[in-house]
Amino acid sequence: MISVTAAMQQIAACRTSWGTESIPLEQSVGRVLAEPVTADRHYPPFHRATCDGFAIRFADYQSARKKQFPVIDTFRPGAELPTDHAAKVATGAILPPGMDTILSKDEVEEKNGQITFLNGNLRIYQHISRKGEDAMEGHKVLEAGTRIHFQHLALLASMGIAAVKTHRLPNVTIISAGDELRLLGAPVAENQLRDANSYTISGLLAQYGIIPASRFIVPEDKPSLEKAISASLEADLLVISGEATNTIVEVLQECGVEQVFHKVRAKPCKPLWFGYSPTKTRVLAFTGNPFAVQAGCKLFLETYIRACLNLPAVKPWLLPYTDHRAAVSSLDEYVPAVLLNKNGLRVRGLHATGNIVSAAHADGIICHATDAGSLEPGSLVPFYPWTDTQTPSVI
């Protein structure tokens, strides 16, 4: 049995590359850049007005004896305009060649086709976003390893990138093992359960744009497990959940899957198993407990996915605890928690580790380490938010 930290390190050390692929820009949200993005030209590519007003040449202003210029209302883009004239421009407009200063409407009086300067303290390039101000040609604007969100699309499109080179996503198979499990939509008896764990697993994967290629519900007898597992060892990643952990481990080993570790010093994730097949399929096997699968996905599955995509490792926030909590286990305990006032935590009524209602209403999980003893108000605890872009509850 190893610590959670050691398990995460060993999982990350077994990362593999799934290769790269170019995908259309509009399909890239959630994907991870496989190479840096550089500016293909200066951006903005021209001097650009940052307010409505009148563009002039600063040199004309300095040399003018009378601070009054005729206004040109319309002109062709790129056209040279005569000296000692002002061009009416709107916010975002391209400035005519040579014009390098803008007077806002508050800085002039416009009358009879002319403007009179009211501000005698003009500065060259005022109210202008200068060419290359955001990025110079060749400047790196996004690093490799950037996870693409919607706000990145405008930048990528502006740089002329119609296809984005990203890390390829893995082929994933999910197996839910249990004699009592039924598909959603199927009738359920009192002693039967609907398969929930495969949705937890696929939900975590979906945060990274990964859609499982196959999902199976199988009985927990060895022949059924062997058939399902053997058929799944061509995948990049196989994720299993089931209560018959020992049987699952036996079948994995009989199928040639090499064990990296088995069992972690954590409640409710203790039975966790991790290994890889001769075909290099990575295998994570969780217990069938629903909350154990949720916590396991956050701690271990996400660790592996992020390592393979060259994303930073999962790191908890260290925050003050707000209640009393007795140490009740010889293992590190992971329990659902909610954020209070954005700077504290409390555990939300978890009566058993299978309590999916508490977990659904939590902002994430905390670790109550066994060597921490009882938690008191102000005790610092590691907190793992369910998602890395989550807006926490505020109570």
Secondary structure as GFF3:
##gff-version 3
##sequence-region A 1 395
A	DSSP	alpha_helix	4	13	.	.	.	ID=ss1
A	DSSP	beta_strand	20	24	.	.	.	ID=ss2
A	DSSP	three_ten_helix	25	27	.	.	.	ID=ss3
A	DSSP	beta_strand	37	38	.	.	.	ID=ss4
A	DSSP	beta_strand	48	49	.	.	.	ID=ss5
A	DSSP	beta_strand	53	56	.	.	.	ID=ss6
A	DSSP	alpha_helix	58	63	.	.	.	ID=ss7
A	DSSP	beta_strand	68	72	.	.	.	ID=ss8
A	DSSP	beta_strand	86	89	.	.	.	ID=ss9
A	DSSP	beta_strand	101	104	.	.	.	ID=ss10
A	DSSP	three_ten_helix	105	107	.	.	.	ID=ss11
A	DSSP	beta_strand	108	111	.	.	.	ID=ss12
A	DSSP	beta_strand	114	117	.	.	.	ID=ss13
A	DSSP	beta_strand	128	129	.	.	.	ID=ss14
A	DSSP	beta_strand	140	142	.	.	.	ID=ss15
A	DSSP	alpha_helix	150	158	.	.	.	ID=ss16
A	DSSP	beta_strand	163	167	.	.	.	ID=ss17
A	DSSP	beta_strand	172	177	.	.	.	ID=ss18
A	DSSP	beta_strand	181	182	.	.	.	ID=ss19
A	DSSP	beta_strand	193	194	.	.	.	ID=ss20
A	DSSP	alpha_helix	197	206	.	.	.	ID=ss21
A	DSSP	beta_strand	214	218	.	.	.	ID=ss22
A	DSSP	alpha_helix	222	232	.	.	.	ID=ss23
A	DSSP	beta_strand	237	242	.	.	.	ID=ss24
A	DSSP	alpha_helix	245	254	.	.	.	ID=ss25
A	DSSP	beta_strand	258	262	.	.	.	ID=ss26
A	DSSP	beta_strand	266	267	.	.	.	ID=ss27
A	DSSP	beta_strand	273	276	.	.	.	ID=ss28
A	DSSP	beta_strand	282	286	.	.	.	ID=ss29
A	DSSP	alpha_helix	290	296	.	.	.	ID=ss30
A	DSSP	pi_helix	297	301	.	.	.	ID=ss31
A	DSSP	alpha_helix	302	308	.	.	.	ID=ss32
A	DSSP	beta_strand	317	320	.	.	.	ID=ss33
A	DSSP	beta_strand	332	340	.	.	.	ID=ss34
A	DSSP	beta_strand	344	347	.	.	.	ID=ss35
A	DSSP	alpha_helix	356	361	.	.	.	ID=ss36
A	DSSP	beta_strand	364	368	.	.	.	ID=ss37
A	DSSP	three_ten_helix	370	372	.	.	.	ID=ss38
A	DSSP	beta_strand	380	385	.	.	.	ID=ss39
###
